[in-house]
């Protein structure tokens, strides 16, 4: 898993600030890892 941040300073509604690439042995494992990362990033 790798987080790519675009270096933007002003977050806004719908503005993409970066993305995550996930590699795994199979698609289901990659999806599980990506969804877990999203949960961690969106927890408040």
Secondary structure, 3 states (H helix, E strand, C coil): CEEEECCCCCCCCCCCCEEEECCCCCHHHHHHHHHHHHHHHHCC
